[in-house]
Amino acid sequence: MPSATAFRIGVYVDYGNDYFCSGSGEATRSGETLRVDLTSAPGCSFEAKFDGDRIAVPGALPDACQKACSRRASLAGLNVERLSDSPSEAAALRDGRGRMLCDVGK
């Protein structure tokens, strides 16, 4: 979701059995590099690869990124593909607790 300075970004991964990661923040793009700052997990900032349709999170992340995850779940090494180009769909996404991932009010 576009924001005033970058893009709003949200992630929710459900690994089952109460293992999940959920976070939101901002991302900026420079070529194929996506600079992600999960403001919901202070200190969780990293560079991911983005080819326009797929985001590849590096295999090692700052320890602060664990704040976005339960138990031993992790965002490290996550690869996701675009499912839609619709901003309204992105704005409506929620995590497992019903929290907005790309809050349009920000």
N, C-alpha and C positions, 0 to 999 in steps of 0.2 A: 504494500500500500504506500503510495507516495505521501511524504510529509513535507513540512516546510523546508527542512534541511537535508533530508535523505529519504529513506524508505522506512516505514514501520515494518517490523518483521516479528513473526510469532512462530513458535514451534511447540508441537505437542506430539510426543511419541509414547505410545502405550505398549509396553513389552509384555503385559499380562502379569498376574499374581502380584499386584501392587508395585510393580516396577514401572516407572514412567519418568519422563522429563517434560517440563512445561516452562516456557519462558517467553518474554517479549522484550522488544527494544528497538534499536535502529540499525540500519545497514547503509553503507555507502559503497558505490561500485566504481572501480577503476579498471577498465579492460575486463579481464577475466577474474579479477580479485574482488571479493566481497568482504568488506571490513564490517564485522558484526559486533555490536555492543549490546549484550542482553542486560538492560537496565534493571530488570526484575531480579537479576542475580548479580549484584554489584561486584565489579572486578572481572566479570566474565566478558572478555573481549578477545577476538581472534580473527584471523583471515581465512576465508574459505574460497574455494574455486567455484566460479559460476560461469557456465557456458551459454547462458540464455534460457536453458530449460532444466538444468540440473545443478544443484548445490552439493558440493562435496566438502564436508567438515573434516579438518585434519584429525589424525589419529591421536594426537596429544593436545590437550587443552589446559588452560590455567586451572588451578585447583578451585578457584572461585566458581567455575562453571558447574561444579557439583551441587551448588545451592539450588540449581534449577531441576535437580533430579532426586528421586527417592532412592533409598537404599544403595544398591550397587549399580543402578542404571546410569547410563552415560550418553552424552551427545557425541563423544569422540568417535570419529570414523563414520558418522551418519552420512548417507547419500540419499537425497530426495529429488524427485522429478516434479516438474510443473504439472498440475492437474487441470488448471484453468487460467485464463487471462482475465477473468472477471473480478474487478475491484470489489463489487458488491458481495461476491462469494467470500473473498478474503476477509472483508469487514465483518462478516457474520460468523466466522470460525471461532469456536470455543474449545477450551481444554476440557479434560475429564471432570473438572469441578464447576464447569459452566462459566469460567472467566473468559472474557474476550481476549483473543490473541493479537488482533490488530485494531485496537480501539480507535474508532473514527473520531473520537473527541480529543485526540492528542495531536 
